[in-house]
Structure formats: C-alpha cells, structure tokens
Amino acid sequence: MTLADLQRFAALHPGLATLTVGVLGSCVGSFLNVCIHRMPKGESVITPGSHCACGQPIPFWLNLPLIGWLSLGGKARCCGAKISVRYPLVELITALLFVAAWTMLAGPKVAVAWVFLPLLVLLAGCDLDDMTVPDAPNFTLVGTGIIIAMLVPSLFGETAHAEPAVNRVYALRDSLIGIAVGTALVWWIRTVGSIIAGQEAMGEADIILCAGVGAYCGWQGALFCLFGGSIIGVITALPSLVLSKIKGEAYQGVVPFVPSMAIAGALWFFRGPELLMAWRNWGVS
C-alpha cells in the first residue's frame, strides 16, 4: 500500500482514519508510560516485560491502552495495589495530540508532530512523576530536531529556493540558531537567577528542553517555550498559592518547570504564526 493509497483511504473514511490515529497515539502513550516509570530509575524500557509492582507479569489484554486501566478499576488484578491515574492520562493525552496533529496540521508536519509531541509528553511525565528528567530523551529531542530540519525544510518555511539542498541548509541553520538561542537564554537566566537567589534557579534539563524546542521550532519557538512556559507555570501554581494565603500558611509547593515548557512548545508548534501575530497586534493596540 502506497502513501497515495493511505491518503485516498483517509479522504474516503475520515472518521475511521481519525479513530485509527487515536488508537496509534494511545499505543505510543502506553510505551511512554513505561519510559516515564523506568528511565528516571536507569532501567531498561525493553526488558523485562510489563509487570506489576509486586513482580507479577501483566497479561497483554490487561495492558491495552485506556481499556486495561478502566477494566481493572485502577487496581492491579494480582495484588489489588492502586494503579496511578497517570497511566490512562498519558495514553489519553498522547492520543488526543496525535488526533490534533492529524486534523489541524498538514503535509509532513503531521509526521514531525508524531515525533516531537511524544518526546514532550515523556519529558513532562518524568518531571511530574519523579522531579527528574533523564538526559536521553532530552538530547533525543535536540538530535531529532536537527535531523528533521534537514529532512523537512518546510517546517521552517524554507521552500523558496529551487535547489532542495539549499533549502535543507537554510533549515539546518534555522534549527541551529533555535538551539543556540534556547541554550544561551536559559543559561543566562539560570546563572543570574542562581546568583540572586543563592541557589540553583533552573535545572540543566530546562536548558536542553528549550534547545530541543528551538531545534524544532526555531529561535522564536525557543523564546515562547521559556516565557510562555513561565506564564503557564504561574497559572498552574496560582490556585495552590491562593489557597496557602487563605489558610495563612507559607507556600511550600514546588512546580516542575518542564511540563509548562512542554505545553508552551506544543502550543507554538501547532499555532506559532498565529500566536506571533496576536502578540504583534496586542503590542500595536
């Protein structure tokens, strides 16, 4: 079956095609759950197979994305231990992101989204689960961004030159500039913030993540990842902060920054030009 055949099938059966994409996304999310659980601990994501915390192997029919968790009522069949709601949430979020990319984006950017977005989910999940972000997926984000920039120069709007190789070089330049801006900007903020606060203001994972978003989205995407992520982080922390003030208690919460940056990076990937235009219009008004 050729790509043209798949496109023809999708055009004739859009509902079925969208459902298939969602199922594919949930399966990817299931694998991301394995990575989120094992990578921060330095364990292999390949072996051993899926197993309960008590050590019992999990049958494949109970490991089906979303369905397995729902059928078990969120509790392990073998020992009754509670299964974190993170598992179905990651599967659902990844499925929705796959469907969103399929319905909102066009051309090769859809396939790029299916690489970029799961990596963001993985990094955010690790930070939320263990407050630890492994280097492997973070550097994978940067590396795949560079490779994809050369393979899909249209991702950066580099399609004007008649010679495809020139467009690839220009796209690689845009990706590398995005990495440089993301790295330098976060490094300086981290350095100055650490001096002022007397403790580490941001982690190295934040620097690499911002560089990775820059590799996929260019320097403007890297900027939005940092500053947009900061705004998202404040918004998510606000309810807890207000509640602490009401109770007259000191705020003790720690807000992981990687999930906020990941959300900002995904927003830019989907709607970067529109966000930039809205910002310019707001500035003019």
N, C-alpha and C positions, 0 to 999 in steps of 0.2 A: 504494500500500500504506500503510495507516494504522499508527499505533503499536500499536493493539489487535491488528492482524494480525501484527505482528512479535512481540508478547508471546505470542500464541497459537502461533506457529511455534516460538518458543523453548521453550515448555512441552511441545510435542509432540516436539521433537527437541533435547533439552538438550545432547547430545554435539556435534552439528553446530553448534549455536549457540555453544558454548564454543570450538570449533575456529575458527569464523569470527572470534570476538572476539580470539583469539590471533593470527590472521593479521593482523587490523587493527592490533593492538598492535605486531607486528613491523614493519609498514609505517611506522607512526609512528616507531618506533625507528630505522628506516633514514633518515628525514628528520632525526631528532635527530642522527645521526652527521654529516650534512652541516653542521648548525648548530654542533656541537661543534668540528668542524675549521675552519670558516670564520669564525664570529663573533668569536673572540678576535683574529683577524687583520684584522678590519674588512672582510671580503669579503662579497659578496652571497651569500645562500643560494639564490637563484633562478637566476642565471646566473653563469658558464657551467654547462652540464650536468655530470653526474658524469664525472670524468676521473682518470686515474692521475697519480701524482707526476711521471711523465715527460712528461705532457701529452696522452697518447693518450685519446680518449673511451672510456668503458666502456659496452659494449652493455647494454641493459636486462635481458637474460636472465642476465647475469653480475652484475647489481646487485640480484637478488632477495634479500630478507632471509634471512639464515642460509644458504640454499641456495647463493647465489653464492659466499660465502667458503669454504664446505665443498667445493664442486665445484672450486675453484681451489687447494685445499690451503693457503690462506693466503698465496698468492703471486700477483702480478699476471701475467696471461697475456701482456701485451705486452712487459714488460721483466724479469720474474722478481723484481721487488722484493717484499720481505716486506710483507704487509698486516697491520696491527695487529689483535690479538685483541680490541681494544676494539670493533671494528665488530660482530662477532656477539654480543658480550656485551651491548652496549647494546640490540640488537634483541631478544635473548632476555629480558633484564630487563624491558624495556617490555612485551613480550608477556605475561610472567608477571604483571606488575602489572595489565594490562588484564583478564586472566582472574581474578585475585584479586578485583578490584573487582566483576566480573560475578557471581562466585559468593558473595562474602562480604557485599556491600553490597546495599541495596535502594532502589527508587524513584529519584528524580532524583540521589541521591548518587553513583550509578554514573557518570552523565554528568559530574558535577563532578569525580570522580576522574580521568576521562579527559582533563581539562584540567590539573588540579593536579599529578598524578604525573609526566606527561611533562616539565613545567617543572622539577620537582625533578631528574629524571634529566639534563636538559640542563645545569642549573647544576652538578651534581656532576661530570658528564663534563668540562665545561670546566675546572673546578678541578683535576681529576686529570690532564688532558691537558697543560695549559699553566700551571697555577697562576694562571690569570687568569679572572675571572668578568665577562662583559660586563654592562653596565648594562641593556641592552634586555630580556633575558628576566627579569632580577631585578625590574625595575619592572613588567613584564607580570604577574608573579606577584602583586604588590600590587594592580595595577589590576583584573585579572580577579577577584581575591578580593572586592573591593568590589562589583563589578557582580553577581557570582554571589550574594553575600549578599542583595542586594535581589531577585534573581530567585528564589532558593531559600531562603526564610527558615527552612524546616525543617532546613537544615544546622546552624543554631544552636539548634534546638529551639523556635523562635518560631512556634508554631501555635495558641496558646491563644485569641487574640483573634478575635472573629467577623468583624472587618473585615480583609481581606487586606492593605490598605495599612498598617495599624498594625503587623502582623507584619513587613512589609518594613522599616519604620522601625526597629523593635527589632533586627532582624537587622543592619541597617546600623550601628546603634550598637555592637552586639557586635563587628562586624568592625573598626570604627574603634578601639575600645578595644584589641582584639588588636594592631593596628598600633602604637598608642601604647605599649603595654607592651613589645612586642618591640623597638621602636626605642629607647625610653628605657633599658631594661635593658641591652641590648648596648652602647649608647653609654657608659653609666656604667662598665661593666666594662672596656670598651676604654680609656677615659680613665684610670681608676685603674691598670689593668694597665700601660699605657704609661708612666705616671709611675714606677711601681715598677721596671719592667724597663729603663727608659731607652731603649726602642724601641717601635715600634708593636706592640701586643699582638694586635689583631684588625683585619681589613680592613673597609672600608665595605661590601663585598659581604655580610659576615656580618650587618651591621645590617639591610640591605634584605631579605635572605633571612628573617631572623627576623620582620621586619614582615610579609612575604608569608605566612608560615605563620600568623601571627596574624590576617591578613585572612581566611583560610580556616577557621581552627580556633579563633579567639578567644584571649583572653589566656592561658588555661590551656595551649593548644597552643603558644603562643609560649614560655612558660616551659619546657615539656617539650622544645621544639626546642633551646633553649640548653643546659639542664642535662643532658637525655638525650643530646644530641649530644656534650657534653663526655665523658660516660661512654663512649659508643661510640668516640670518638676515642682515649681512653686504652686501651681494649681492643684496638683495631686497631694501636696503636703498641707495645703491650706485647711482642709477640714480638721485634721488632727491638731494643727496649731491653734485653731479657734477653740476646739474642744478643751485643749490644755489651758487656754486663757480663761475660759468659762469656769473651769474647775479650780483655777488659781494655782496650777501646777506648772513646773518648768517643763518645757517641751523636750522630750527625750528621744523623739523619733529620729531614725536615720533613713533618708530617702535615697535609694540607689539611683545613680545618675544615668547609667547605661540604658535602662528602659525608656527614659524620657528622650534621650538622644536617638534611640532606635525609632521611636514614634515620629520624631521630627524628620529623621532621614527618610522614612517611608512616605510621610506626607509630601516631602519635596520630590521624591521620585515619581509620585503619582501626579502631583499638581504644582510642580516647581514654577513654571512660567506664569501660571495664574496667581500664585502667591506673590511672586515678584511684582506683577502688575498691580495687585491690590496694595502692596506696600508703597509703590510709587504714587498711586492715586491718593492714598491716605496722606503721604507726605506733601503732595501738591495742595490738597484740601486743608 
